[in-house]
Amino acid sequence: MFREIKKNKLLPAVTVTDVHSALLVAEALLEGGINVMEITFRTSATAEAIRAIARELPEMKVGAGTILSPDQLSAAQEAGAQFGLSPGLNKQVVEKAQEHEFPFIPGVSTPSDIELALTYGHKMLKLFPVSDLGGENYIGSLEGPYKHTGVRFLVMGGVNLSNLKSYLESDMVTAAGGSWLTPSDLIREKKFKQITAIVRESVILAEQG
């Protein structure tokens, strides 16, 4: 499943409050050239949104984000999520994912987090919040001690059109994600064509990175 993230180089982090909007966002992403997305566990509509996308738009690879507990991970998998992510590294969540053979990307922010993730066998890691941590300079500092381990980052937190290309130019970065691809105000205002336009612009930049 991570192949799709690596192939797209982009992972939209989508927060929705209703299933219908989730489907329209997924369609806007597909039209813009991205076939992978995460629905964040930040509203009561998350599980049903995942279920609807998995059922009605099978060409979209849908995952669950902001997984903070084993129960949320189980709910995500039961809804049809094909992968999961978290902002941090919760041992209980990681172990639950391994128990259920559920593709999972834990979040890291420090060398200690990275080393703990490695003890669990995770090498695809969400570096969050990357911009607040120091952006490209921080990633460069991590390259020396960790590049040889096979660790690669999905960078999230402060990524946008202005810095996307520079992040993707790093050998340590596999993909970049975030809500800039599907701004909540555009979802709320049902401006899905504008979301498609942002996605298309991002896809072009990603191809150059």
Phi, psi and omega in degrees: 000326180294342177302321181294322178294315180296322180294315180286329186065004183223142176223102177295132174257109190249130174245122182231156179249357177207154185294319182301315178297322179301316179295320180292324176295315179301319178295321179295321178294315179299318179295328180278347175112015178241130181242028176217143182203160171240141172257122184281143177278068181238356178221167180288349182272355190303305185299316180292326178295316177300314181300318182293317180294316180300324183280315190263340180229069184298341177288345177269125175274112187248133178238176180244130180249172181054042176280115186248354183212158175301325179296319178295322179297316178297318179297321179296313181295319180295329180282346178110009177298141183263350176197169179218160178219159174219157179285338180227188181246096179263117184303320181295321179291315180300315181293324176295318179298318179293321179300322182262007180052044182260120180304126189217140178241104178284155177270144177223156175219345183230164174304321179298320177299315182299316182291325176294318178300320179296325179295336176269359179087011180270126178241344172265112188233146176271113178270111189214139353272110194302318183294319179292335180282343181129003174060221184299326180296320179293318178299319178299323179291330180279342185297316182303304183283341190236345183301320184293344180282345184095000178298134174224152188248141160262109185271133180214153180102087180095006176282140179206184183298330184284334182243358184306310185298319181295324176295315185289346178284345179286137178294340182274349185256121178271323183200165178232142181222171178156181184270355179297335180287331182224070184306137184298327180291325178290324176295314181299322181271003178059039178262069188286334176293327177291325176297316178301320180296318178297318180297315180299317178296320179294320179299318178298315178296321180296323179294334179274341184282000000 
